Amino acid sequence: MFAGIIRHGTLVTVIALIVAILGAAAALRIPVQMIPDLEVRTVTVETSWPGATPQDIEKDILIEQERFLRNVPNLSRMTSTASSGAAEIELEFPFGVDITETLIQINNALSQVPDYPRNVDEPRIVAASFSSNAFMYFRIATLEGNPRELDIELMRDFIEDRVRPRMESVSGVSEVTVGGGADRQMQIIVDEAALAQRGLSLLDLRDAIVSRNQDISGGEIDSGKRRYLLRTVGRFDDVESLEQLVVRRQGDSVVRLGEVAQVQQGHSRIRELSVVNGQRVIGLQVRRESGSNVIDIKHAMMDEVAAINREVLEPAGMTLGLTADDARYVEASVANVWTNLGIGAAFATLVMFLFLRSGRATFAGVVGIPLCAIAAFIGLLITGRTINVISLAGIAFAIGMTVDNSIVVLENIERHRRLGLDRFESALKGVREVWPAVLASTTTTILVFLPILFIEEEAGQLYSDVAIAISAAILASMLVAITIIPTLCARLDFGRRGVTTDEYGNETSGRWSRAAMAAVHWLVNGSVRRVLVMAATVGFSLWVILVLTPPAEYLPEGEEPKTFAAMSAPRVTTCKRWKPLPDRWKITSCPT
């Protein structure tokens, strides 16, 4: 087999070029982001009830939702929070759970809740991981000098309707959230004296407004070949129509809303502010889809922002600008890792040249570095990974390891040349003798990193890219060492003459070579010395593990955590679990 590979140098070259082209195409197609995508394990159910107290939300919403959500399969922990006007239930699941199927089960569980109080919004289900957090932040402010005299706080509805949909249409964007501003609303300021004088209450006003401010379908009427759709249009159009609302009718006298209250147009209570450089703005946060390329999203988003400014905002007296983005940190980090990768390859080449002292031999040894790096990108593409700081770091780590197999094969081929064999025979015999050792070394190295793929927690998801990149590069280095290296050695003359060797072809010239060989012979010749060296190695390894590795801190048995997180709702079920770092304990409601 090896003889056929060495003779067909053209075929080996073509295959190497094909692999290089495929790897380059893979590197261009793999998405680029800061860190690997993390598996979604937490699902949040958000329910809004404007104006309700935490006690009412707990009694009327949380208890009912928990009763059905606790039956969702694979649920490991449930955390409920009640605050003014909002309820939130955080559901945590173990690793490996199909999140799509889980979302369907959660939605089915919520649909079984019999009834909600009036004015309660539909529950919102959110499933997001840390890696899909917002990575671009924009702001909308008025033009210089505010020529249209706009109140930016009242422009939230305009932005929600005209700006956010266009930003969410950019490929790779999953969600755009709006922060700051307030919703427009009609405010009714009641005159208590006028209301009491007419014998009315706030409930009478509320019922009159609710019954009048709605559109009701009246059904259909068939008349021959025609069908008429009846619909009562009753929603208020402006302040005047609301003031003319009849609250009570007694005979010929009527009481209108304008007689007992003042109606004005305003905005809801401002609960969050967005300020940039001392100026009130409305902020927008952009989240990406899992597996998308943040660099491509940034470029496409900036083009869309320019179009939004030109077509929508500038005619209305506003402008949209970029406040901050994490994509530039991704670009800088990726560029930094690429720089380190290049420096590592240059140093590996320099070290090989210092030891081999031959430019052609060095070229034969380092020709596999770019091929192994390209093979790492192919491995990332096949396994569905992304180019990120961690995966590129794995490729950088593998640079020095990929030349190990090449050095072993190259040195053995050179040894046979010193014994008088020609180029072809030395290449063939050299690779035949050491390929089992190269295979064993490659296998053991890969088996060291592959167990990371079976770690299900966040650490496994983060560092599995390192294992994949290094394993793919090391496997490629073995193939390069047993195919490309002997093929090159059969066609290149390394140009080294007058080297002193022993009867086995090992070089003996040079002080450092003689000293190193003498030290090795001294260590291996005595059985006692061999045992002492192994014992010293094992003892040093145990010292590193026991002394330099910090132990985990656990709570003493029977001792409670010092502090608990404060909750708005008064009711909570505590699920106690031993964990390091007591300050990270949470009060949680656990499923039964």
Secondary structure, DSSP 8 states (H G I E B T S, - for coil): -HHHHHH-HHHHHHHHHHHHHHHHHHHHHS-B-SS------EEEEEEE-TT--HHHHIIIIIHHHHHHHTTSTT--EEEEEEETTEEEEEEE--TT--HHHHHHHHHHHHHT-----TT----EEEE--GGGS--EEEEEEE-TT-TT---GGGGHHHHHHHTHHHHHTSTTEEEEEEES---EEEEEEE-HHHHHHTT--HHHHHHHHHHHS--EEEEEEEETTEEEEEEE-----SHHHHHT-EEEEETTEEEEHHHHEEEEEEE------EEETTEEEEEEEEEE-TT--HHHHHHHHHHHHHHHIIIIIHHHTEEEEEEEESHHHHHHHHHHHHHHHHHHHHHHHHHHHHHH--HHHHHHHHTHHHHHHHHHHHHHHHTT--B-HHHHHHHHHHHHHHHHHHHHHHHHHHHHHHTT--HHHHHHHHHHHHHHHHHHHHHHHHHHHGGGGG--SHHHHHHHHHHHHHHHHHHHHHHIIIIIHHHHHTT------S--B-TTS-B--SHHHHHHHHHHHHHHH-HHHHHHHHHHHHHHHHHIIIIIS-------TT---S-----SSS---------SSGGG----B---
